[in-house]
Amino acid sequence: MPWRESEAELGRARAEQPALVDSPHGRLFGIFTPPAPESPAAGLCVVFLTRPRSHRNRMWVEGARRLACKGFACFRFDYHGTGDSGGDAAKLDPNQPYRADILAVLRHLRARLGQERFILCGACFDARTALTAFPAEGGAIAGLVFMVAPAMELDVMDQANADHKDWRHLVKALGKAENWRALARADRWRYMAAVAGRVARRGVPGWKGGDLPVSAGFLEDFGALVRSGARALFLYGDADDVYRSFEPVKDRLMASLDPAARRRIDVEVWPGPMHGFIEIRRQREAFARVMDWIEALHPRAAEGRPKREKAWTSS
């Protein structure tokens, strides 16, 4: 169903404040949603990262006003080069996240709006950008929602995805006119080469492939997350290509953590896709889960809250 704001949420909408944040790559525009004064204060500011700041179907607008009614402060903003922010636009690569933007936002919220503790929330590029804040600001971050983001360099992920394809898939793909038109782009040539190479090598007796490396940037930032003591939710769909890039993290890296650190990190893998843009029902399910998870970080979160029926597996 479409979101219909409650009277309390409309009150938070009327209380919202625009903000201009100085960043090395251009001045950023954001919206600060103050917590409802009648609600128990969470002492936490939720920062939503996305492009544009409303997120798809205005989900982060809804999320900010809902959480503000629960006592959380919230902030959503446009990266440099997007929306109402200054700076130059560029192609986004999750392995080259906008660390300077998120650090500028956190420092602005602290210096200008009195916020000291944060929860960061994003998907794909936005999740990787949120994670980059931990080396510099980990002590101020209480929680992270990290959704459907690649943990590998993109060319390595292309090779990983190629492992799941065979000659029939390749022949079928080459029969589609849109795939031939896409080969005008250099990145598609690299992907097709990765697919063909992987399929051919699987035909060589004894070839088993190698371990899939995780990007150095992800490892550095994930280590800072672990050291920070923050809680984290990693959310994926098992049908998403990016999930295969995360499997080495889930199955190997997280298994090596000490028990106390591992208990702070929730990993949920839902059946089917999570990364799509058109599946509204799945978007709403994921949104509801993220809101519940964040609300549970409120220091006065009610014990014994009713649990939703699980649509995922966790580890």
TITORVO-365776 format. One record per residue (C-alpha): x, y, z. Coordinates in steps of 0.5 Angstrom, whole numbers, plus 500, padded with zeros to 3 digits. Layout:
REM TITORVO-365776
XYZ...
END
This chain:
REM TITORVO-365776
500500500502507499505511505500515508503520514500519521499526524506525528510524522507530519509534525516531524516533517514540519520540524525539518531543517535544511543544512549545507555541509562543506565537503572537499568536493562540493557543498552538500545539501541535506535535511535534518529531522529532529526527534520528537520532543515528547518521545524518549530521546535515543541519543542517536542520529540516523544518517541515510545515504543514497542518491537522491536523498529521498531514496527510491519511493521516498523510503528514507523520507518515511524512515526519517520521520518514523524514527524521529517519532521514536526519539531518533534524530535523522539526516539525509543528504545528497552526495556531491555532484547529485541532487541539490549538492554542488560538485561534479558528477561521476560514475559511481564505483563501490570500491571508490566510495565517497568517504570525504562526503560522509565524514563531512556530514558526521562532523557537521552534525556534531559541530552544528547540530550537537549530534554525538552518536550515529547509525549509518544506513545504506545499500550498495555504493551507499553501504560501502560509503557508510563503512568507510567512516569507521576508520576515522569515526568508529568511536562515534558510530553505534550501528551500521545497516549494510545492504546488498553491496559488493565486497570485491573489486568489480572486475573480480566480481564479474569473474565470480558471476561468470562462475555461475554461467555455462556455454548454454547461458553464453550462447543464449546471451549472444543471441540477444540484440541488446547484448551486442549493442552493450558491447560498445562499452568497454566494461561489457567487453571485459565482462564477456571476456571474464564469462568466456574465460571462466566457462572455458577453464571449467572444461579443463580437467582438474581446474577448480578456480581460486579463492575470491579476493575481497577488496583491500578497502573493504577489509580495512573498513570492516576491520575498523567496524569490528574494532569500534564495537558497533552493531551491524546488520548485513542484509542480502538476497541469495539471488543477487550477484553481489551476494556471491562477492559477500560469501567469503566475508560471511563464511570465512572472515566473520567465522574468524572473529572472536565470539563477542565481536561476532555477536554484534554482527547480524547477517541475514540472507533472504531468498530471492533478489534484494538488489532490484529496483522494481520489486516493491513488495521486497523493498517494503519488506526490507524497509520494515526490517531495517526500521525494526533493527534500528528501533531496537538500538534505542536505549529504551527499546521495549523488551519482548516486542513482537517478532516478525515472521522471518523471511530470511536465514541468519548466521
END
